[in-house]
Amino acid sequence: MTAPLRPNNLEAFWMPFTANRQFKQAPRLLVGAKGMYYTDADGREILDGTAGLWCVNAGHAREKIVEAVSSQVAELDYAPAFQMGHPKAFELASRLANMMPSPLDHVFFTNSGSESVDTALKIALAYHRARGKGTKFRLLGRERGYHGVGFGGISVGGISGNRKTFGTLLTGVDHIRHTHDLSRNAFSRGEPEYGAEFADDLEKVIALHDASNIAALIVEPVAGSTGVLIPPKGYLKRLREICDKHDILLIFDEVITGFGRCGTMMGADAFGVVPDLMTFAKQVTNGVQPLGGVVASKAIYDTFMAAGGPDYMLEFAHGYTYSAHPVACAAGIAALDLLEREDGPGRVKALSAHFEAAVHGLKGARHVLDIRNYGLAAGFTIAPVAGEPARRPYDIAMACWKKGFYVRYGGDTIQLAPPFISEKAELDRLVNALGDALAETV
Ligand SMILES: Cc1ncc(COP(=O)(O)O)c(C=O)c1O
């Protein structure tokens, strides 16, 4: 390992979703990564228990992706995203279209999950307008949903801490209830038995606003960032039926569930429900380059084309300077090659029973109120310290960090989402370290 890198001054960087004051007193600096492991500034190996931020599913610094990015920078570093194209954008879009559940086959590129969500919401609104249904302007989300941090995403998102400061721009939105029912489903393995009827909440919200005013409902098939909340059996199917009945678009935010995490290519495949629009990001490039997107059906795309006026006019006034950035597309193509060649979804499926048994082995551990899992993702609800709801998960994650393990914490939860290349022994070490951290934490 080369000499550890330590910045002299930590002040200027205003860190995202970070307790800046706390971090800067005791920084956790990562200076390298390979495979399953980070190296920190002290030269310690840290097992990556959350695949970065749910994105480095094939493990770090994979050679083929590194090569693809390096050669793309040298060949075509940037191409204007508007009114111009480059071959890799079309190649990646075709590739994605072939991987998606039918009839999703047209891809609009963005740079992140947040942008993908805002783009999907805009497509939904513009789609209804193009069909002469411009009164369908309301957007629905779900409690405890996380859809990034754009104004659209926090509006439909259901995490109060992310929304409450931002006032009146969040109008025209309503939420259905979340599905996490500890009274009936605590310690569920896979899809919980009870709670399909939570979907009927959608009928109530529709009765309140009227379907003629509602454009779309957005949900994560598995809510990731709020602690891995698994949909109850039959719940997503019921949402699909209700949306169909009322001409409301169903959007799946697959920023976490896409590309293998559920043991299938997309979360939609795992639950047998196809949305009208699907967002993706993160692992499409294995986290190496920022890239996201929205996938729509040909019918939705054609609606925009038909309403677009003369053929020199834009059909959808939306896009980003870096939409379909050539380097991100090169990373995406290489990452999808790897995902298919190594059968990422199959690997998740093969590991999931072992992972499930390991995480549920922590039932009865100190502070643990619930454990749930799906594919290669698990969430733990941690009993809060009175009056300090977010403190204990932080303490637990820091105890893991000291032992050389990186886990995510948020709200009253701990989350695990190891890379697909994990060996069973590594999963065991991760879960054992969490068990030790739980036992040590007051
Ligand atoms: C389901 C979901 N949607 C959207 C986002 C936002 O993605 P980004 O941070 O790339 O903007 C995330 C990020 O974790 C996510 O989990």
The ligand as a MOL file (V3000), in Angstrom:
LIG
                    3D

  0  0  0     0  0            999 V3000
M  V30 BEGIN CTAB
M  V30 COUNTS 16 16 0 0 0
M  V30 BEGIN ATOM
M  V30 1 C -34.5810 4.0600 -4.2970 0
M  V30 2 C -33.6800 5.2320 -4.4760 0
M  V30 3 N -34.0320 6.2170 -5.2890 0
M  V30 4 C -33.2420 7.2850 -5.5070 0
M  V30 5 C -32.0270 7.3980 -4.8820 0
M  V30 6 C -31.1650 8.5950 -5.1090 0
M  V30 7 O -30.0490 8.2670 -5.8430 0
M  V30 8 P -28.8260 9.2900 -5.9310 0
M  V30 9 O -28.2200 9.3710 -4.5830 0
M  V30 10 O -27.9410 8.6660 -6.9820 0
M  V30 11 O -29.3800 10.5990 -6.3810 0
M  V30 12 C -31.6100 6.3770 -4.0230 0
M  V30 13 C -30.3150 6.4580 -3.3250 0
M  V30 14 O -30.0040 5.7140 -2.4280 0
M  V30 15 C -32.4630 5.2790 -3.8010 0
M  V30 16 O -32.1180 4.2940 -2.9610 0
M  V30 END ATOM
M  V30 BEGIN BOND
M  V30 1 1 1 2
M  V30 2 1 2 3
M  V30 3 2 2 15
M  V30 4 2 3 4
M  V30 5 1 4 5
M  V30 6 1 5 6
M  V30 7 2 5 12
M  V30 8 1 6 7
M  V30 9 1 7 8
M  V30 10 2 8 9
M  V30 11 1 8 10
M  V30 12 1 8 11
M  V30 13 1 12 13
M  V30 14 1 12 15
M  V30 15 2 13 14
M  V30 16 1 15 16
M  V30 END BOND
M  V30 END CTAB
M  END
